[in-house]
Amino acid sequence: MTVRRLARAAAVVALFGLISRLLGFVREIVLAGVYGATAETDAYVSALLLVNTVAAVLLYTLVTLVIPVFQQERERAGPPSAWRLLWAIAGWVGVVLIALGAFVAIWPEIPAALYNLDPERAALTADLLRIMAPALMLQGFSALFTAMLQVHGRFAGPAAVGVAFNAGILIGVAVGSGSLGIEAAAWGVTLGAVLQVLLQLPQFVREARAGGGFRPRFRHPRLTVTLALALPVVGASVLQQVNAFTDKLFASTLEPGRVAALSFAQALGSAPRSALLFPLLTPLFPLIARFMAEGREGDMLDAFRRAAGLLALVSIPISLYLAVAATEITQLAFGRGKCDAECVSQTAAPLVFYGLAVWANFLGYLLNRSLSAANRARDIMIATVVTVVLTIVLDIILLGPMEQAGLALASAIAVTVNTLMTLWFLRRRFPSLSLRGVAAQQGRLALAGVAGGAAALALSLTLPDPGTRPLPVTGWLIAVGLAGGVVYLVATRLVAPRELAEGRRAAGALVRRRRSRPA
């Protein structure tokens, strides 16, 4: 992939990521306003988590596995063999998805029982799961399409699936909330999954025809090897979702509505990943995988160093801003309708710690993908196991004194530990990677971040309380953000001019490529 195509792909993914995240915010705002932080919303959040967990596991596994495997098989035996392997993987994934969707539709009480909810919420969760069962299967197929399209450098369709999914939920709530209640949101989930598949299907059909047509199969000489590679990736992906489940499980032991509040905070805390992290790394990962397949480790490490600097440059001020302005951001996003002052307070408390974890999340995702490109799934598995166990232990310790904010703090600590572990694993795989150099790079940007965060915090303490009206809250957020941002840029120019210059070049390249004609 050329620099021009990489920049264009990043711009496309960024555009759809921003639209998807905007719709995601609108979705959460609508859910909070229409249903509030209630037991009913808890049941919906619990059911949706199970559906999205399957989709997340499949998407992570397929994208992480299919792209390097296809590239390696194409180098080893040519494109026809790579396509046959792809079809064999697709065949078995399809069988599993159909069986899983049927199981949830027929016996939704079994997965609903995992949350150990009270009888009323458990029954409602099971009803919602039955409605969402087709979405579980369809989102899995969408993940399969995403992996197969990205391996061929097609990013527009996969990038837009979040837009389709969120649009489906919004349509469901808008059309049926008055007559169906929370079930309207569940039907919206299924509608969104249908739209995801329909959106990617035409592009998938074109790529399949170009690769020799539809050739469903269940055998390939490399399928067993691929399965062996897939097992630790699946294990790591499942383990990564365990903490999302345990967070909801622990939060369900608190007062009704706390599960929903935690979910709203997670939506705000994960927004930077969708808007900024994925647009850069989605087109970069196939490039890194190709460098590894061709034995170009130097190019791979150079791409890693540049990406790490750019991600820190962007994520550090975001981390501090979310932490300093958590209450005001929550008020502006959700403080309307049935989401009253208590709802805002319960959501803002965990958002502080989800915000502080943004920096580690950005770097951890880059490290995870770099290890995947190097076929170091075992290292990822080890780091994930440690992270899951650490998170659960901290959850138990912090839940009592801090409630759902303690769950967020546990997550922030664990993701930081995971990032440090994966960095050490990457250094062990690539001895030429200088840990001192990475630490110096990140430390310079962190120092600038401390200066910017201190300025933002100082101004936030001197400004009058903006209240709950949107206009004063927006003005408050702009003033605090500008103060912290200006100081951060000045400090970065003084202590990290190289990283700032590379960030400017990257941003300029994206703008220029978006304005240029396709290559």
Contacts in CASP RR format, 6 or more apart in sequence:
PFRMAT RR
TARGET T0000
AUTHOR 0000-0000-0000
METHOD contacts of the structure
MODEL  1
MTVRRLARAAAVVALFGLISRLLGFVREIVLAGVYGATAETDAYVSALLL
VNTVAAVLLYTLVTLVIPVFQQERERAGPPSAWRLLWAIAGWVGVVLIAL
GAFVAIWPEIPAALYNLDPERAALTADLLRIMAPALMLQGFSALFTAMLQ
VHGRFAGPAAVGVAFNAGILIGVAVGSGSLGIEAAAWGVTLGAVLQVLLQ
LPQFVREARAGGGFRPRFRHPRLTVTLALALPVVGASVLQQVNAFTDKLF
ASTLEPGRVAALSFAQALGSAPRSALLFPLLTPLFPLIARFMAEGREGDM
LDAFRRAAGLLALVSIPISLYLAVAATEITQLAFGRGKCDAECVSQTAAP
LVFYGLAVWANFLGYLLNRSLSAANRARDIMIATVVTVVLTIVLDIILLG
PMEQAGLALASAIAVTVNTLMTLWFLRRRFPSLSLRGVAAQQGRLALAGV
AGGAAALALSLTLPDPGTRPLPVTGWLIAVGLAGGVVYLVATRLVAPREL
AEGRRAAGALVRRRRSRPA
1 9 0 8 1.000
1 153 0 8 1.000
1 283 0 8 1.000
1 286 0 8 1.000
1 287 0 8 1.000
1 290 0 8 1.000
2 519 0 8 1.000
3 509 0 8 1.000
4 513 0 8 1.000
4 516 0 8 1.000
4 519 0 8 1.000
5 283 0 8 1.000
5 519 0 8 1.000
6 283 0 8 1.000
6 284 0 8 1.000
6 287 0 8 1.000
7 509 0 8 1.000
7 510 0 8 1.000
7 512 0 8 1.000
7 513 0 8 1.000
7 514 0 8 1.000
8 513 0 8 1.000
8 514 0 8 1.000
8 518 0 8 1.000
8 519 0 8 1.000
9 153 0 8 1.000
9 155 0 8 1.000
9 282 0 8 1.000
9 283 0 8 1.000
10 279 0 8 1.000
10 280 0 8 1.000
10 282 0 8 1.000
10 283 0 8 1.000
10 284 0 8 1.000
10 510 0 8 1.000
11 279 0 8 1.000
11 510 0 8 1.000
11 513 0 8 1.000
11 514 0 8 1.000
12 155 0 8 1.000
12 156 0 8 1.000
12 159 0 8 1.000
13 155 0 8 1.000
13 159 0 8 1.000
13 278 0 8 1.000
13 279 0 8 1.000
13 282 0 8 1.000
13 283 0 8 1.000
14 275 0 8 1.000
14 276 0 8 1.000
14 279 0 8 1.000
14 510 0 8 1.000
15 159 0 8 1.000
16 156 0 8 1.000
16 157 0 8 1.000
16 159 0 8 1.000
16 160 0 8 1.000
16 162 0 8 1.000
16 163 0 8 1.000
17 159 0 8 1.000
17 162 0 8 1.000
17 163 0 8 1.000
17 274 0 8 1.000
17 275 0 8 1.000
17 278 0 8 1.000
17 279 0 8 1.000
18 275 0 8 1.000
19 160 0 8 1.000
19 163 0 8 1.000
20 159 0 8 1.000
20 160 0 8 1.000
20 162 0 8 1.000
20 163 0 8 1.000
20 165 0 8 1.000
20 166 0 8 1.000
20 274 0 8 1.000
21 271 0 8 1.000
21 274 0 8 1.000
21 275 0 8 1.000
23 162 0 8 1.000
23 163 0 8 1.000
23 166 0 8 1.000
23 167 0 8 1.000
23 170 0 8 1.000
24 166 0 8 1.000
24 267 0 8 1.000
25 267 0 8 1.000
25 271 0 8 1.000
25 333 0 8 1.000
26 166 0 8 1.000
26 170 0 8 1.000
27 166 0 8 1.000
27 169 0 8 1.000
27 170 0 8 1.000
28 264 0 8 1.000
28 267 0 8 1.000
28 333 0 8 1.000
28 334 0 8 1.000
29 333 0 8 1.000
29 334 0 8 1.000
29 336 0 8 1.000
30 170 0 8 1.000
30 173 0 8 1.000
30 174 0 8 1.000
31 41 0 8 1.000
31 44 0 8 1.000
31 173 0 8 1.000
31 185 0 8 1.000
32 260 0 8 1.000
32 264 0 8 1.000
32 334 0 8 1.000
32 335 0 8 1.000
32 336 0 8 1.000
32 337 0 8 1.000
32 338 0 8 1.000
32 339 0 8 1.000
32 343 0 8 1.000
33 334 0 8 1.000
33 336 0 8 1.000
33 337 0 8 1.000
33 338 0 8 1.000
33 339 0 8 1.000
34 173 0 8 1.000
34 177 0 8 1.000
34 337 0 8 1.000
34 338 0 8 1.000
35 41 0 8 1.000
35 44 0 8 1.000
35 181 0 8 1.000
35 182 0 8 1.000
35 185 0 8 1.000
35 260 0 8 1.000
35 338 0 8 1.000
36 260 0 8 1.000
36 337 0 8 1.000
36 338 0 8 1.000
36 339 0 8 1.000
36 343 0 8 1.000
37 257 0 8 1.000
37 258 0 8 1.000
37 260 0 8 1.000
37 261 0 8 1.000
37 264 0 8 1.000
37 338 0 8 1.000
37 339 0 8 1.000
37 342 0 8 1.000
37 343 0 8 1.000
37 346 0 8 1.000
37 347 0 8 1.000
38 256 0 8 1.000
38 257 0 8 1.000
38 260 0 8 1.000
38 338 0 8 1.000
39 120 0 8 1.000
39 121 0 8 1.000
39 256 0 8 1.000
39 257 0 8 1.000
40 124 0 8 1.000
40 181 0 8 1.000
40 182 0 8 1.000
41 182 0 8 1.000
41 257 0 8 1.000
41 259 0 8 1.000
41 260 0 8 1.000
42 117 0 8 1.000
42 121 0 8 1.000
42 252 0 8 1.000
42 256 0 8 1.000
42 257 0 8 1.000
42 258 0 8 1.000
42 259 0 8 1.000
42 260 0 8 1.000
43 117 0 8 1.000
43 121 0 8 1.000
43 124 0 8 1.000
43 125 0 8 1.000
43 128 0 8 1.000
43 182 0 8 1.000
44 128 0 8 1.000
44 182 0 8 1.000
44 185 0 8 1.000
44 186 0 8 1.000
45 248 0 8 1.000
45 259 0 8 1.000
45 260 0 8 1.000
45 263 0 8 1.000
46 112 0 8 1.000
46 115 0 8 1.000
46 117 0 8 1.000
46 121 0 8 1.000
46 125 0 8 1.000
46 248 0 8 1.000
46 252 0 8 1.000
46 259 0 8 1.000
47 112 0 8 1.000
47 125 0 8 1.000
47 128 0 8 1.000
47 129 0 8 1.000
47 132 0 8 1.000
47 186 0 8 1.000
48 128 0 8 1.000
48 132 0 8 1.000
48 189 0 8 1.000
49 244 0 8 1.000
49 245 0 8 1.000
49 248 0 8 1.000
50 104 0 8 1.000
50 111 0 8 1.000
50 114 0 8 1.000
50 129 0 8 1.000
50 136 0 8 1.000
51 129 0 8 1.000
51 132 0 8 1.000
51 135 0 8 1.000
51 136 0 8 1.000
51 139 0 8 1.000
51 189 0 8 1.000
52 139 0 8 1.000
53 241 0 8 1.000
53 244 0 8 1.000
53 245 0 8 1.000
54 100 0 8 1.000
54 136 0 8 1.000
54 139 0 8 1.000
54 140 0 8 1.000
55 136 0 8 1.000
55 139 0 8 1.000
55 140 0 8 1.000
55 142 0 8 1.000
55 143 0 8 1.000
56 237 0 8 1.000
56 240 0 8 1.000
56 241 0 8 1.000
57 234 0 8 1.000
57 237 0 8 1.000
57 238 0 8 1.000
57 241 0 8 1.000
58 93 0 8 1.000
58 97 0 8 1.000
58 139 0 8 1.000
58 140 0 8 1.000
58 143 0 8 1.000
58 144 0 8 1.000
59 140 0 8 1.000
59 143 0 8 1.000
59 146 0 8 1.000
59 147 0 8 1.000
60 233 0 8 1.000
60 237 0 8 1.000
60 240 0 8 1.000
61 230 0 8 1.000
61 233 0 8 1.000
61 234 0 8 1.000
61 237 0 8 1.000
62 89 0 8 1.000
62 93 0 8 1.000
62 143 0 8 1.000
62 144 0 8 1.000
62 146 0 8 1.000
62 147 0 8 1.000
63 143 0 8 1.000
63 146 0 8 1.000
63 147 0 8 1.000
63 150 0 8 1.000
63 285 0 8 1.000
64 233 0 8 1.000
64 237 0 8 1.000
64 369 0 8 1.000
64 372 0 8 1.000
65 147 0 8 1.000
65 226 0 8 1.000
65 229 0 8 1.000
65 230 0 8 1.000
65 233 0 8 1.000
66 86 0 8 1.000
66 89 0 8 1.000
66 147 0 8 1.000
66 148 0 8 1.000
66 151 0 8 1.000
67 147 0 8 1.000
67 150 0 8 1.000
67 151 0 8 1.000
67 285 0 8 1.000
67 286 0 8 1.000
67 289 0 8 1.000
68 289 0 8 1.000
68 292 0 8 1.000
68 293 0 8 1.000
68 372 0 8 1.000
68 373 0 8 1.000
68 375 0 8 1.000
69 85 0 8 1.000
69 89 0 8 1.000
69 222 0 8 1.000
69 226 0 8 1.000
69 229 0 8 1.000
70 82 0 8 1.000
70 85 0 8 1.000
70 86 0 8 1.000
70 151 0 8 1.000
71 82 0 8 1.000
71 151 0 8 1.000
71 286 0 8 1.000
71 289 0 8 1.000
71 290 0 8 1.000
71 293 0 8 1.000
72 293 0 8 1.000
73 81 0 8 1.000
73 82 0 8 1.000
73 85 0 8 1.000
73 222 0 8 1.000
74 81 0 8 1.000
74 82 0 8 1.000
75 293 0 8 1.000
75 294 0 8 1.000
79 211 0 8 1.000
80 212 0 8 1.000
81 220 0 8 1.000
81 222 0 8 1.000
83 211 0 8 1.000
83 212 0 8 1.000
83 215 0 8 1.000
84 215 0 8 1.000
84 217 0 8 1.000
84 220 0 8 1.000
85 220 0 8 1.000
85 222 0 8 1.000
85 223 0 8 1.000
85 226 0 8 1.000
86 148 0 8 1.000
86 151 0 8 1.000
87 214 0 8 1.000
87 215 0 8 1.000
87 216 0 8 1.000
87 217 0 8 1.000
88 217 0 8 1.000
88 218 0 8 1.000
88 219 0 8 1.000
88 220 0 8 1.000
88 223 0 8 1.000
89 223 0 8 1.000
89 226 0 8 1.000
90 144 0 8 1.000
90 148 0 8 1.000
90 216 0 8 1.000
91 216 0 8 1.000
91 217 0 8 1.000
91 218 0 8 1.000
92 218 0 8 1.000
93 140 0 8 1.000
93 144 0 8 1.000
94 141 0 8 1.000
94 144 0 8 1.000
97 136 0 8 1.000
97 137 0 8 1.000
97 140 0 8 1.000
97 141 0 8 1.000
98 137 0 8 1.000
100 136 0 8 1.000
100 137 0 8 1.000
101 133 0 8 1.000
101 134 0 8 1.000
101 136 0 8 1.000
101 137 0 8 1.000
102 133 0 8 1.000
103 110 0 8 1.000
104 111 0 8 1.000
104 129 0 8 1.000
104 130 0 8 1.000
104 132 0 8 1.000
104 133 0 8 1.000
104 136 0 8 1.000
105 130 0 8 1.000
105 133 0 8 1.000
105 134 0 8 1.000
108 125 0 8 1.000
108 126 0 8 1.000
108 127 0 8 1.000
108 129 0 8 1.000
108 130 0 8 1.000
108 133 0 8 1.000
109 122 0 8 1.000
109 126 0 8 1.000
111 129 0 8 1.000
112 122 0 8 1.000
112 125 0 8 1.000
112 126 0 8 1.000
112 129 0 8 1.000
113 122 0 8 1.000
114 245 0 8 1.000
114 249 0 8 1.000
115 121 0 8 1.000
115 122 0 8 1.000
115 125 0 8 1.000
115 248 0 8 1.000
115 249 0 8 1.000
115 252 0 8 1.000
116 249 0 8 1.000
116 252 0 8 1.000
117 125 0 8 1.000
117 252 0 8 1.000
121 252 0 8 1.000
121 256 0 8 1.000
124 182 0 8 1.000
127 183 0 8 1.000
128 182 0 8 1.000
128 183 0 8 1.000
128 186 0 8 1.000
131 183 0 8 1.000
131 186 0 8 1.000
131 187 0 8 1.000
131 189 0 8 1.000
131 190 0 8 1.000
132 186 0 8 1.000
132 189 0 8 1.000
132 190 0 8 1.000
134 190 0 8 1.000
134 193 0 8 1.000
134 194 0 8 1.000
135 189 0 8 1.000
135 190 0 8 1.000
135 192 0 8 1.000
135 193 0 8 1.000
136 193 0 8 1.000
138 190 0 8 1.000
138 193 0 8 1.000
138 194 0 8 1.000
138 196 0 8 1.000
138 197 0 8 1.000
139 165 0 8 1.000
139 193 0 8 1.000
139 196 0 8 1.000
141 197 0 8 1.000
142 161 0 8 1.000
142 193 0 8 1.000
142 196 0 8 1.000
142 197 0 8 1.000
142 200 0 8 1.000
145 158 0 8 1.000
145 197 0 8 1.000
145 200 0 8 1.000
145 201 0 8 1.000
145 204 0 8 1.000
146 158 0 8 1.000
146 161 0 8 1.000
146 200 0 8 1.000
148 204 0 8 1.000
148 207 0 8 1.000
148 208 0 8 1.000
149 155 0 8 1.000
149 157 0 8 1.000
149 158 0 8 1.000
149 200 0 8 1.000
149 203 0 8 1.000
149 204 0 8 1.000
149 207 0 8 1.000
150 158 0 8 1.000
150 282 0 8 1.000
150 286 0 8 1.000
151 286 0 8 1.000
152 207 0 8 1.000
153 283 0 8 1.000
153 286 0 8 1.000
154 203 0 8 1.000
154 207 0 8 1.000
155 282 0 8 1.000
155 283 0 8 1.000
156 203 0 8 1.000
157 199 0 8 1.000
157 200 0 8 1.000
157 203 0 8 1.000
158 200 0 8 1.000
158 282 0 8 1.000
159 282 0 8 1.000
160 199 0 8 1.000
161 196 0 8 1.000
161 199 0 8 1.000
161 200 0 8 1.000
162 196 0 8 1.000
164 192 0 8 1.000
164 195 0 8 1.000
164 196 0 8 1.000
164 198 0 8 1.000
164 199 0 8 1.000
165 189 0 8 1.000
165 192 0 8 1.000
165 193 0 8 1.000
165 195 0 8 1.000
165 196 0 8 1.000
166 192 0 8 1.000
167 192 0 8 1.000
167 195 0 8 1.000
168 188 0 8 1.000
168 189 0 8 1.000
168 191 0 8 1.000
168 192 0 8 1.000
168 195 0 8 1.000
169 185 0 8 1.000
169 188 0 8 1.000
169 189 0 8 1.000
169 191 0 8 1.000
169 192 0 8 1.000
171 188 0 8 1.000
171 191 0 8 1.000
172 184 0 8 1.000
172 185 0 8 1.000
172 187 0 8 1.000
172 188 0 8 1.000
172 191 0 8 1.000
173 184 0 8 1.000
173 185 0 8 1.000
173 188 0 8 1.000
175 184 0 8 1.000
176 184 0 8 1.000
176 187 0 8 1.000
177 184 0 8 1.000
177 185 0 8 1.000
178 184 0 8 1.000
180 187 0 8 1.000
208 214 0 8 1.000
220 226 0 8 1.000
229 375 0 8 1.000
229 377 0 8 1.000
232 377 0 8 1.000
232 378 0 8 1.000
232 380 0 8 1.000
232 381 0 8 1.000
233 372 0 8 1.000
233 377 0 8 1.000
233 380 0 8 1.000
235 381 0 8 1.000
235 384 0 8 1.000
236 377 0 8 1.000
236 380 0 8 1.000
236 381 0 8 1.000
236 384 0 8 1.000
239 381 0 8 1.000
239 384 0 8 1.000
239 385 0 8 1.000
239 387 0 8 1.000
239 388 0 8 1.000
240 384 0 8 1.000
240 387 0 8 1.000
240 388 0 8 1.000
242 388 0 8 1.000
242 392 0 8 1.000
243 387 0 8 1.000
243 388 0 8 1.000
243 391 0 8 1.000
243 392 0 8 1.000
243 411 0 8 1.000
243 414 0 8 1.000
246 391 0 8 1.000
246 392 0 8 1.000
246 395 0 8 1.000
247 262 0 8 1.000
247 395 0 8 1.000
247 407 0 8 1.000
247 411 0 8 1.000
248 259 0 8 1.000
248 262 0 8 1.000
248 263 0 8 1.000
250 395 0 8 1.000
250 396 0 8 1.000
250 399 0 8 1.000
250 407 0 8 1.000
251 258 0 8 1.000
251 259 0 8 1.000
251 262 0 8 1.000
251 404 0 8 1.000
251 407 0 8 1.000
252 258 0 8 1.000
252 259 0 8 1.000
253 399 0 8 1.000
254 403 0 8 1.000
254 404 0 8 1.000
257 346 0 8 1.000
258 346 0 8 1.000
258 403 0 8 1.000
258 404 0 8 1.000
261 343 0 8 1.000
261 346 0 8 1.000
261 347 0 8 1.000
261 350 0 8 1.000
261 404 0 8 1.000
262 347 0 8 1.000
262 350 0 8 1.000
262 404 0 8 1.000
262 407 0 8 1.000
262 408 0 8 1.000
264 330 0 8 1.000
264 333 0 8 1.000
264 334 0 8 1.000
264 339 0 8 1.000
264 343 0 8 1.000
264 347 0 8 1.000
265 330 0 8 1.000
265 347 0 8 1.000
265 348 0 8 1.000
265 349 0 8 1.000
265 350 0 8 1.000
265 351 0 8 1.000
265 354 0 8 1.000
265 404 0 8 1.000
265 408 0 8 1.000
266 350 0 8 1.000
266 354 0 8 1.000
268 322 0 8 1.000
268 329 0 8 1.000
268 330 0 8 1.000
268 333 0 8 1.000
268 347 0 8 1.000
268 351 0 8 1.000
268 354 0 8 1.000
269 322 0 8 1.000
269 351 0 8 1.000
269 354 0 8 1.000
269 355 0 8 1.000
269 358 0 8 1.000
270 354 0 8 1.000
272 314 0 8 1.000
272 315 0 8 1.000
272 318 0 8 1.000
272 322 0 8 1.000
272 358 0 8 1.000
272 362 0 8 1.000
273 358 0 8 1.000
273 361 0 8 1.000
273 362 0 8 1.000
273 365 0 8 1.000
276 314 0 8 1.000
276 315 0 8 1.000
276 318 0 8 1.000
276 362 0 8 1.000
277 311 0 8 1.000
277 315 0 8 1.000
277 361 0 8 1.000
277 362 0 8 1.000
277 365 0 8 1.000
280 307 0 8 1.000
280 310 0 8 1.000
280 311 0 8 1.000
281 307 0 8 1.000
281 365 0 8 1.000
281 366 0 8 1.000
281 369 0 8 1.000
284 303 0 8 1.000
284 307 0 8 1.000
285 369 0 8 1.000
285 372 0 8 1.000
285 373 0 8 1.000
287 303 0 8 1.000
288 300 0 8 1.000
288 303 0 8 1.000
288 304 0 8 1.000
288 369 0 8 1.000
288 370 0 8 1.000
288 373 0 8 1.000
289 373 0 8 1.000
291 297 0 8 1.000
291 298 0 8 1.000
291 299 0 8 1.000
291 300 0 8 1.000
291 303 0 8 1.000
291 373 0 8 1.000
292 300 0 8 1.000
292 373 0 8 1.000
292 374 0 8 1.000
292 375 0 8 1.000
297 430 0 8 1.000
297 432 0 8 1.000
298 432 0 8 1.000
300 370 0 8 1.000
300 373 0 8 1.000
300 374 0 8 1.000
301 430 0 8 1.000
301 432 0 8 1.000
301 433 0 8 1.000
304 366 0 8 1.000
304 370 0 8 1.000
304 426 0 8 1.000
304 433 0 8 1.000
305 438 0 8 1.000
305 441 0 8 1.000
306 502 0 8 1.000
307 366 0 8 1.000
308 363 0 8 1.000
308 366 0 8 1.000
308 438 0 8 1.000
308 441 0 8 1.000
308 442 0 8 1.000
309 441 0 8 1.000
309 442 0 8 1.000
309 445 0 8 1.000
309 499 0 8 1.000
309 502 0 8 1.000
310 499 0 8 1.000
310 502 0 8 1.000
310 503 0 8 1.000
310 506 0 8 1.000
311 362 0 8 1.000
311 363 0 8 1.000
311 366 0 8 1.000
312 359 0 8 1.000
312 362 0 8 1.000
312 363 0 8 1.000
312 441 0 8 1.000
312 442 0 8 1.000
312 445 0 8 1.000
312 446 0 8 1.000
312 499 0 8 1.000
313 445 0 8 1.000
313 492 0 8 1.000
313 496 0 8 1.000
313 499 0 8 1.000
313 500 0 8 1.000
313 502 0 8 1.000
313 503 0 8 1.000
314 362 0 8 1.000
315 358 0 8 1.000
315 359 0 8 1.000
315 361 0 8 1.000
315 362 0 8 1.000
315 363 0 8 1.000
316 359 0 8 1.000
316 445 0 8 1.000
316 446 0 8 1.000
316 448 0 8 1.000
316 449 0 8 1.000
316 488 0 8 1.000
317 449 0 8 1.000
317 452 0 8 1.000
317 453 0 8 1.000
317 484 0 8 1.000
317 485 0 8 1.000
317 488 0 8 1.000
318 355 0 8 1.000
318 358 0 8 1.000
318 359 0 8 1.000
319 355 0 8 1.000
319 356 0 8 1.000
319 357 0 8 1.000
319 358 0 8 1.000
319 359 0 8 1.000
320 356 0 8 1.000
320 449 0 8 1.000
320 452 0 8 1.000
320 453 0 8 1.000
320 456 0 8 1.000
321 453 0 8 1.000
321 456 0 8 1.000
321 480 0 8 1.000
321 481 0 8 1.000
321 484 0 8 1.000
322 329 0 8 1.000
322 351 0 8 1.000
322 352 0 8 1.000
322 354 0 8 1.000
322 355 0 8 1.000
322 356 0 8 1.000
322 358 0 8 1.000
323 352 0 8 1.000
323 353 0 8 1.000
323 355 0 8 1.000
323 356 0 8 1.000
324 453 0 8 1.000
324 456 0 8 1.000
324 457 0 8 1.000
324 460 0 8 1.000
324 480 0 8 1.000
325 456 0 8 1.000
325 460 0 8 1.000
325 476 0 8 1.000
325 477 0 8 1.000
325 480 0 8 1.000
325 481 0 8 1.000
326 348 0 8 1.000
326 349 0 8 1.000
326 351 0 8 1.000
326 352 0 8 1.000
326 355 0 8 1.000
327 344 0 8 1.000
327 345 0 8 1.000
327 348 0 8 1.000
328 466 0 8 1.000
328 473 0 8 1.000
328 476 0 8 1.000
328 477 0 8 1.000
328 480 0 8 1.000
329 348 0 8 1.000
329 351 0 8 1.000
329 477 0 8 1.000
330 344 0 8 1.000
330 347 0 8 1.000
330 348 0 8 1.000
330 351 0 8 1.000
331 344 0 8 1.000
331 348 0 8 1.000
331 467 0 8 1.000
331 468 0 8 1.000
331 473 0 8 1.000
332 470 0 8 1.000
332 473 0 8 1.000
332 474 0 8 1.000
332 477 0 8 1.000
334 343 0 8 1.000
334 344 0 8 1.000
334 347 0 8 1.000
335 343 0 8 1.000
335 344 0 8 1.000
335 468 0 8 1.000
339 347 0 8 1.000
341 468 0 8 1.000
346 404 0 8 1.000
349 402 0 8 1.000
349 403 0 8 1.000
349 404 0 8 1.000
349 405 0 8 1.000
349 408 0 8 1.000
350 404 0 8 1.000
350 405 0 8 1.000
350 406 0 8 1.000
350 407 0 8 1.000
350 408 0 8 1.000
351 408 0 8 1.000
352 405 0 8 1.000
352 408 0 8 1.000
353 405 0 8 1.000
353 406 0 8 1.000
353 408 0 8 1.000
353 409 0 8 1.000
353 411 0 8 1.000
353 412 0 8 1.000
354 408 0 8 1.000
354 411 0 8 1.000
354 412 0 8 1.000
355 412 0 8 1.000
356 412 0 8 1.000
357 408 0 8 1.000
357 411 0 8 1.000
357 412 0 8 1.000
357 415 0 8 1.000
357 416 0 8 1.000
360 412 0 8 1.000
360 415 0 8 1.000
360 416 0 8 1.000
360 418 0 8 1.000
360 419 0 8 1.000
361 415 0 8 1.000
363 419 0 8 1.000
363 423 0 8 1.000
363 442 0 8 1.000
364 415 0 8 1.000
364 418 0 8 1.000
364 419 0 8 1.000
364 422 0 8 1.000
367 419 0 8 1.000
367 422 0 8 1.000
367 423 0 8 1.000
367 425 0 8 1.000
367 426 0 8 1.000
368 380 0 8 1.000
368 422 0 8 1.000
370 426 0 8 1.000
371 377 0 8 1.000
371 379 0 8 1.000
371 380 0 8 1.000
371 422 0 8 1.000
371 425 0 8 1.000
371 426 0 8 1.000
371 429 0 8 1.000
372 380 0 8 1.000
374 426 0 8 1.000
374 429 0 8 1.000
374 430 0 8 1.000
376 425 0 8 1.000
376 426 0 8 1.000
376 429 0 8 1.000
379 422 0 8 1.000
379 425 0 8 1.000
379 428 0 8 1.000
379 429 0 8 1.000
380 422 0 8 1.000
380 425 0 8 1.000
382 421 0 8 1.000
382 425 0 8 1.000
383 418 0 8 1.000
383 421 0 8 1.000
383 422 0 8 1.000
383 425 0 8 1.000
384 418 0 8 1.000
386 417 0 8 1.000
386 418 0 8 1.000
386 421 0 8 1.000
387 414 0 8 1.000
387 415 0 8 1.000
387 417 0 8 1.000
387 418 0 8 1.000
387 421 0 8 1.000
388 414 0 8 1.000
390 410 0 8 1.000
390 413 0 8 1.000
390 414 0 8 1.000
390 417 0 8 1.000
391 410 0 8 1.000
391 411 0 8 1.000
391 413 0 8 1.000
391 414 0 8 1.000
394 406 0 8 1.000
394 409 0 8 1.000
394 410 0 8 1.000
394 413 0 8 1.000
394 414 0 8 1.000
395 406 0 8 1.000
395 407 0 8 1.000
395 410 0 8 1.000
397 410 0 8 1.000
398 406 0 8 1.000
398 407 0 8 1.000
398 409 0 8 1.000
398 410 0 8 1.000
399 406 0 8 1.000
399 407 0 8 1.000
400 406 0 8 1.000
402 409 0 8 1.000
423 435 0 8 1.000
423 438 0 8 1.000
424 435 0 8 1.000
426 433 0 8 1.000
427 433 0 8 1.000
427 435 0 8 1.000
441 496 0 8 1.000
441 499 0 8 1.000
444 495 0 8 1.000
444 496 0 8 1.000
444 499 0 8 1.000
445 492 0 8 1.000
445 496 0 8 1.000
445 499 0 8 1.000
447 491 0 8 1.000
447 495 0 8 1.000
447 496 0 8 1.000
448 488 0 8 1.000
448 491 0 8 1.000
448 492 0 8 1.000
448 494 0 8 1.000
448 495 0 8 1.000
448 496 0 8 1.000
449 488 0 8 1.000
449 491 0 8 1.000
449 492 0 8 1.000
451 487 0 8 1.000
451 488 0 8 1.000
451 490 0 8 1.000
451 491 0 8 1.000
452 483 0 8 1.000
452 484 0 8 1.000
452 485 0 8 1.000
452 487 0 8 1.000
452 488 0 8 1.000
452 491 0 8 1.000
453 484 0 8 1.000
453 487 0 8 1.000
453 488 0 8 1.000
454 487 0 8 1.000
455 483 0 8 1.000
455 484 0 8 1.000
455 485 0 8 1.000
455 486 0 8 1.000
455 487 0 8 1.000
455 488 0 8 1.000
456 480 0 8 1.000
456 481 0 8 1.000
456 483 0 8 1.000
456 484 0 8 1.000
456 485 0 8 1.000
456 487 0 8 1.000
458 483 0 8 1.000
459 479 0 8 1.000
459 480 0 8 1.000
459 483 0 8 1.000
459 484 0 8 1.000
460 476 0 8 1.000
460 480 0 8 1.000
463 476 0 8 1.000
463 479 0 8 1.000
463 480 0 8 1.000
466 472 0 8 1.000
466 473 0 8 1.000
466 475 0 8 1.000
466 476 0 8 1.000
467 473 0 8 1.000
489 500 0 8 1.000
492 499 0 8 1.000
492 500 0 8 1.000
493 500 0 8 1.000
END
